[in-house]
Amino acid sequence: MQNIDKDIRKSATLPTSFYKSQAQFEKSIESIFASSWLYVGDLADVNTPSHVYPFTLLENVLDEPLVISCDKQSNLRCLSNVCTHRGKIIVEKAAKMPLLRCGYHGRCFRLDGSFKSTPGFENAENFPSPADDLTEVSLKETMGLVFASLAPKMSFEEVFQPILDRLSWLPLNDLIYNSANSKDYYIDAHWALYCDNYLEGFHIPFVHPALNAALEGDAYSYEIFPYCNLQLGIAKEGEPCFDIPEGAADYGKKILAYYYWVFPNLMFNFYPWGLSLNIIQPLSHNKTKVTFRSYFYKGQNATGVENILDQTELEDEAVVESVQLGIQSRFYKAGRFSPSMEKGVHHFHQLITKFMK
């Protein structure tokens, strides 16, 4: 894959082969997703002492069977959910378990993944060994959300600290999940095309009339960090905005939204009412699942939020699916970046080429 020039004024975008090739898609899953921090779930759903919670990381793509265990002291661990004897899935459903027991031949593991016992191996030599323990996978928590990575190329702090530092004045650890304002969407387009669209506000005046009416377009700005970036949406007069305390970095600004994108597939949209977390899940090289999860600050009333988010999403879907059709053209190979409006897309494309190599 060709390099993306560090100078946005000279750079071309990713070639269409990245979006069209099944081989490139499969490589991206291992090169990008297997080595990044991925959303697993909410801390409140997995932190009951002496309980275990099985899940599949990036189902149908990475398809890695894992289990989160919570011991008596509420320590969380993420472990391989595959028995080290013959490869059976160990935990089939969430339950209270003092240890992990394989239902095939009775091999047992402690909640930290270490081998405990197994019948029928009395005469085995050099047994047990570290190979008989369950592999532990990196697990982290922030903002009440849980993330895992099979082989992280960057630390968790490198990814999320810019968000936590900027928004330390918000009650991010007290967000309350709201199922009524959460929804899944299925799009006939490549996952990275959806991210490309999110990463620039260039299209807002042309695609999102309601959002455009609320944002001060001339004040829209971009900030780039190592593994995330920020689009800062400034509210027009009379539109809702954050009450930012004195001493915060953005004190005095009328901010309607902080739009944070986290490599490779997470979007943290902070509004005065709470957070809309968007998880972009690849299904194939031309199909994507987008999950919207809404979280409210305590005491916030977010009447009408679902309709606004849904309208904006459907407008984005129409554009992204049109681009998916357009890049099949034999005449289109790559484009150029707007130096002022597409800094986030340029950042994304640089990271993709870095990880793919």
Rosetta blueprint (number, residue, H / E / L):
1 M L
2 Q L
3 N L
4 I L
5 D L
6 K L
7 D L
8 I L
9 R L
10 K L
11 S L
12 A E
13 T L
14 L L
15 P L
16 T H
17 S H
18 F H
19 Y H
20 K H
21 S L
22 Q H
23 A H
24 Q H
25 F H
26 E H
27 K H
28 S H
29 I H
30 E H
31 S H
32 I L
33 F H
34 A H
35 S H
36 S L
37 W L
38 L E
39 Y E
40 V E
41 G E
42 D E
43 L H
44 A H
45 D H
46 V L
47 N L
48 T L
49 P L
50 S L
51 H E
52 V E
53 Y E
54 P E
55 F E
56 T E
57 L E
58 L L
59 E L
60 N L
61 V L
62 L L
63 D L
64 E E
65 P E
66 L E
67 V E
68 I E
69 S E
70 C E
71 D L
72 K L
73 Q L
74 S L
75 N L
76 L E
77 R E
78 C E
79 L E
80 S E
81 N L
82 V E
83 C L
84 T L
85 H L
86 R L
87 G L
88 K L
89 I E
90 I L
91 V L
92 E L
93 K L
94 A L
95 A E
96 K E
97 M L
98 P L
99 L L
100 L E
101 R E
102 C L
103 G L
104 Y L
105 H L
106 G L
107 R L
108 C E
109 F E
110 R L
111 L L
112 D L
113 G L
114 S L
115 F E
116 K E
117 S E
118 T L
119 P L
120 G L
121 F L
122 E L
123 N L
124 A L
125 E L
126 N L
127 F L
128 P L
129 S L
130 P H
131 A H
132 D H
133 D L
134 L L
135 T L
136 E E
137 V E
138 S E
139 L E
140 K E
141 E E
142 T E
143 M L
144 G L
145 L E
146 V E
147 F E
148 A E
149 S E
150 L L
151 A L
152 P L
153 K L
154 M L
155 S L
156 F H
157 E H
158 E H
159 V H
160 F H
161 Q H
162 P H
163 I H
164 L H
165 D H
166 R H
167 L L
168 S L
169 W L
170 L L
171 P L
172 L H
173 N H
174 D H
175 L L
176 I E
177 Y E
178 N E
179 S E
180 A E
181 N E
182 S E
183 K E
184 D E
185 Y E
186 Y E
187 I E
188 D L
189 A L
190 H L
191 W H
192 A H
193 L H
194 Y H
195 C H
196 D H
197 N H
198 Y H
199 L L
200 E L
201 G L
202 F L
203 H L
204 I H
205 P H
206 F H
207 V H
208 H L
209 P H
210 A H
211 L H
212 N H
213 A H
214 A H
215 L E
216 E L
217 G H
218 D H
219 A H
220 Y L
221 S E
222 Y E
223 E E
224 I E
225 F L
226 P L
227 Y L
228 C E
229 N E
230 L E
231 Q E
232 L E
233 G E
234 I E
235 A E
236 K L
237 E L
238 G L
239 E L
240 P L
241 C L
242 F L
243 D L
244 I L
245 P L
246 E L
247 G L
248 A L
249 A L
250 D L
251 Y L
252 G L
253 K L
254 K L
255 I E
256 L E
257 A E
258 Y E
259 Y E
260 Y E
261 W E
262 V E
263 F L
264 P L
265 N L
266 L E
267 M E
268 F E
269 N E
270 F E
271 Y E
272 P L
273 W L
274 G E
275 L E
276 S E
277 L E
278 N E
279 I E
280 I E
281 Q E
282 P E
283 L E
284 S E
285 H L
286 N L
287 K E
288 T E
289 K E
290 V E
291 T E
292 F E
293 R E
294 S E
295 Y E
296 F E
297 Y L
298 K L
299 G L
300 Q L
301 N L
302 A L
303 T L
304 G L
305 V H
306 E H
307 N H
308 I H
309 L H
310 D H
311 Q H
312 T H
313 E H
314 L H
315 E H
316 D H
317 E H
318 A H
319 V H
320 V H
321 E H
322 S H
323 V H
324 Q H
325 L H
326 G H
327 I L
328 Q L
329 S L
330 R L
331 F L
332 Y L
333 K L
334 A L
335 G L
336 R E
337 F L
338 S L
339 P L
340 S L
341 M L
342 E L
343 K H
344 G H
345 V H
346 H H
347 H H
348 F H
349 H H
350 Q H
351 L H
352 I H
353 T H
354 K H
355 F H
356 M H
357 K L
